[in-house]
Each structure stands twice: as C-alpha cells, then as structure tokens.
Amino acid sequence: MKKGKLLNADISAVISRLGHTDMLTIADAGLPIPRNTPRIDLALTQGEPGFMQVVEVVTQEMQVEAAILAEEVKQHNPELHRKILTHLETLQQQQGNTISVSYLSHENFKQYTTESRAVIRSGECSPFANIILCAGVTF
C-alpha cells in the first residue's frame, strides 16, 4: 500500500506518466471535459470533494512548474483565487522552484484543457474553480 496521501489509482497513474511540461487539469463540477480527454471523476455531491482539497493532495505527488487559471477567477471568486496563489507560494518553497502563474479567458481555458493528459473533476460548485498544472522535473 502507498505511504503517501494520494490513494486514487487513476490519479496516481496519470501523475506517474507525466513528462516535463505535460498538463493536468483539476476542475470544478461544471467544467466541460473534452470528449477525448480522460476524465477522473471524484465528485460525490455538491462541494465534495472540494477543489482545494483535490489541488492540495495532487500537488503533494506532482512536481509543478506552472499553473494556468481563468482570468475570471480574480473577479468572480477572489477568495478561491487567493487560496490558490497562497498554496502555489507554499508549494514553491517545498519544491525549491518558481511556479509561474498565467491567466486565460475562461473560453480559452476550456479549449486549452484538450491538451491535458487528464481532467480531474471535483465536486466544487463555485465559479471558475479550475486549474491547469504543468509538470516540472525533480532534477
């Protein structure tokens, strides 16, 4: 049995196959998932599991060098935006690297998810609670 916190076999498998700059999306319950992109559906009910809970567990296992958010999160979900940025700052310190953060319009964000190796769907039901994480290297 794994020692780490990440027990979901599908998420663990996707992370283990990520190469440098590969992308993984963590989404709220409403983000449309491209037909040809693998879906890992964790949603149980509204709010469970929460977006930040999923982000925190995934980033304990994944080396992150960049993050992409929808521009609209700043205005329509400022508290979540603050939590994401705080988490990424902490993650930078833990990983010993800089994590760049960029923004796209929500429409462009949805199109960009087609490049993700998978989309992990949380039960989050707050606006624009989505992130694309870009894999880094540990060496």
Buried (B, 14 or more C-beta within 10 A) or exposed (E): EEEEEBEBEBBBEBBEEBEEEBBBBBBBBBBEBBEEBBBBBBBEEEBBBBBBBBBBBBBEBBBBBBBBBBBBBEEBBEEBBEBBBEBBEEBBEEBEBEBEBEBBEBEEBBEBBBBBBBBBBBBBBBBBBBBBBBBBEEE
